[in-house]
């Protein structure tokens, strides 16, 4: 009986926490806008085969009768030189971009965060030196250049592009978490936990990590935009997704040959990239507000 | 220094140095300290004299790259804590020694509820670890909260540290320490960040718990009044070493070391007369501490010998020892 009531109370408390976070998030109209933009883009991307007007345009499809049509009521964003509907390809391109962002973050966040925690907690030891000097080397190289280099060694393709971005991006998480962890390490509550006989894993992944969650999530939602941008850049120079895959970066690249006469071929995909990145940046600001830690 | 054959905790000639840019800070300079089973020991001294450093050394909480321990032993039940492996050390932290920090706000993780943290502590302390039933852990957590006289423990478990008042937080900290203490509780100025009435309550609570559970307590304070009512024996520390030790009553009645006398004189009395004169000067620089007795530059009774030799402990009577050359004939 008592067990039940305590569980219920716990649940209602969780719900209250969520509602409070939402309240803080929703106080900034820009974050709401970011959320709406991202939701719409995600919906369109996930259901691209059903919502796009000409799903066959997504891959190998040639219709020279309708090639290079300007935007009209039939083709809202016009068609490219093969007669494929640009709007459809944007939807499918968003799919790739989002997938790319999500995969890259899923790869790098656990690795980067774990390394940062370890290095921060053992600050001053050889572990710290090894991890952080390697991190420094990666940080010293501009991420785009590093990704380009990795990509050009591997055969071009979307998965190799993801790998390349991951290689270039993990150190930033390590650096951020390292900073937080090494300052939290001296906090009394960490020492208090040590005194109660907590294991290292407990201290690292519970006491310290729990206090890094807000910055990590904020950085993730901001980075989503960056990763997509870099992915598009790789595709733009031909190292990312290969034709005929619909990808925003390569669409911009393809269309750039026909600028400025057939502007719609590259301008609309470019606009889509901008919208995604902007959406994630606004969302990231909102997440930061929502997760802002309260200390007493 | 041995009054009894088997002390619970014995610190022998402990030196702790800190390596910093300016050189080496020789903070602890041969600390000798004993705690008997069930004994309540006080440790007083002005701020910066190494009280907390000593306690952190016992818990092995000193950040080891700047800190080094060139000499000394910390024997807990005859085993040297400083040479212990991680597993052994964790065992001791889990079950035997615990510490209460000055600032209860900083000692609780802000992102977890009290319940989560307290139940974690219970889980570490229970031998069976994961096998312990969730409900048992909760019951145990509620029980310790009741022990520290917190009203409505069920609700407190659901609260975040920020939702509690300072006194409640300190009670939670004490309850966490109780969970993992069987032998020795180190209370590092447990009332300093609280207001006077709450501080008094906390100290009474500690005293009560100490008596009920027969736990040894080390109470650190720079307030003599707090120590007076609570402890059996009292150490006075100055600039990294003990200068005097005696039964608390004796020490208050007849302080021998000039530093202890000054410390007592500086305490305001209820009987009036205002605040005493205090001791001129301040704690020396640890980079280049005075040779011989570290107190001699401030000592009104300093003799030539004080400048050259560090005074050993001289036994004045059975339970009263003092590290001062004024008493060298009492041996």
Interface residues (C-beta under 8 A of the other chain):
Chain A: X3 X6 X9 X10 X13 X123 X124 X125 X186 X187 X188 X189 X191 X192 X193 X194 X195 X196 X197 X198 X199 X202 X206 X207 X210 X211 X213 X293 X294 X295 X296
Chain B: X59 X61 X63 X64 X65 X90 X91 X92 X93 X94 X95 X97 X98 X99 X101 X103 X105 X106 X107 X108 X109 X110 X111 X112 X120 X121 X124 X125 X135 X138 X154 X158 X161 X162 X163 X173 X176 X177 X179 X180
